[in-house]
Amino acid sequence: MTGLGALIRLILRRDRVLLPVWILISAALPAAVAASTARLYPGQAARDAFTHASMNSPAQLATRGVIHDASVGGLTAWTLGSSGALIGGLVSILLVIRHTRAEEETGRRDLLSSGVVGRHAPLAAALAVVLAANLLLGLLGVPGLVAAGLPAGSSLLFGLSTAASGWCLAAVAAVAAQLTTGSGTARGLAIATAGALFALRSLADTGGAAWLAWLTPFGWTRLTRPYGGDHWWVLALPVVFVVAAGAAAFALSARRDLAAGLLPTRAGPAEGTLGGAFALAGRLHRGTLTGFAVGFALVGGLIGFSARGLDAQLDTQALRGLAETIGGPGARISDVFFTFILYVMSQLVAGAALVSALRARGEEAAGRADLLLLAPVGRLRWALGHLFYAVFGPALLLALLGGVAGLAYDGGVLRVAGATLAYLPAVWTVVGVAVLLFGLLPRLAAVVSWSVLGLILAVDLVAEFKLAGGFVLELSPFVHVPALLLGRGAAPVAALAGLSVVAAALAAAGLVLLRRRDLAPSS
């Protein structure tokens, strides 16, 4: 563990923007949701009616789980429990892989190991920072919940439960980082594991096999039951899981060579087979894009099956009135549900598009772009190869999401797929911002791009709970996408064309700036 303190300080310096943004936004959300819940459902009768309707919805059970108590605190824990655990877990995975396997892949770990640094110090430093960040965001949310009038003990349990889910997925990422030689493969393996664990919790709440919830960290988060019994002893399960998985990660790390993985890698061809910069970009993007495509297709199927028969299951006067308020006279409850889900999923597609848009910056930071551009390959051609997958990749993901959902749902394949693809210009706008930053501020491109997407998510979330509107709401490009399933949007072509023009202008400006600046390897 020699050098552990210095490595922790290095990680904190490198993530001095990302960590505070993530922690502060995550810590502020519980109080905001509690205040919104108290305002929207001021009486117990209203909360009971909402609870009854939600527990009769397969989609709500699959995505958020069971409501254990129909109080303001219980509804707050239900609203943020699964989603907070999932988002915090994904951020934890990305951070652990970034400071372990990615460091070995770029060669920086080799340089650090030439100094006075112990073999286990880098992995220990990454886990220490991520575990502490999860604990801090969980604890910082407690005062806001208490100020909203919720019990202090239950609020503390909710914060620790949220932190515990992040700990578990950080430990999963630590193990995945020992298995593969590539950071992208390690991220994919860890995220796939997280998806399987989340699906297990969904199956436990919708399939009648409640015991399955005891096999997954996402189930443990719900089984602590904050504000609905306060089962503190359940927190022992994630602690045991983290200790066991962490010990396994250190044991695996001691049994492999530096920059190597325990899983065998496939040998490449004896001679080069790529035909140029575009072919190289395709090779670099194909694994990530394939993984995202499979994932979004599976999610589309889950959404479609969840919405099937929703109109009959939730056929109450209150919900029919809510559907007509949102979608207009004659609006179907299932269409309102689909519109909300597509809105959220399109933002996840934007995150996948950012991964592709920032791949060129990753190649530049690692020094591989220098070697490629020594050949007769222009900067514009090289950048366009990566931009191609950032532009057409999300189109494929949205088409799969909407197409598979439409097949499983009785709303029509073309109708649902068309409504899903309507979000493509908004996704392109996020890509355009990333390309502009890549040309203008290359060393900050990744941090600022993800921060912009996080800001968009925060704007949409506070708008959903009626905490902001007007100009603030207009900052999100997704707000300008017409809700085609609900027949809203008087001029959908004009709105989508406007977003496309903005995205193209941002990307063009970024490419022009790229041609005028020097290459900037990682600092």
Buried (B, 14 or more C-beta within 10 A) or exposed (E): EEBBEBBBEBBBEBBEEBBEBBBEBBBBBBBBBBBBBBEEBEEEEEBEBBBEBBBBBBBBBBBBBBBBBBBBBBBBBBBBBBBBBBBBBBBBBBBBBBBBBBBBBBEBBEEBBEEEBEBBBBBBBBBBBBBBBBBBBBBBBBBBBBEBEBBEBBBBBBBBBBBBBBBBBBBBBBBBBBBBBBBBBBBBBBBBBBBEBBBBBBBBBBEEEEEBBEBBBBBBBBBBBBBBBBBBEBBEBBEEBBEEBBEBBBEBBEEBEEBEBEEEEEEEEEEEEEEBBBEBBBEBBEEBBEBBBEBBBBBBBBBBBBBBEBBEBBEBEEBBEBBBEBBEEEBBBBBBBBBBBBBBBBBBBBBBBBBBBBBBBBBBBBEBBEEBBEEEBEBBBBBBBBBBBBBBBBBBBBBBBBBBBBBBBBBEBEBBBBBBBBBBBBBBBBBBBBBBBBBBBBBEBBBBBBBBBBBBBBBBBBBBBEBBEEEEBEBBBBBBBBBBBBEBBEEBEEBBEBBBEBBBEBBBBBBEBBEEEEEBBBE
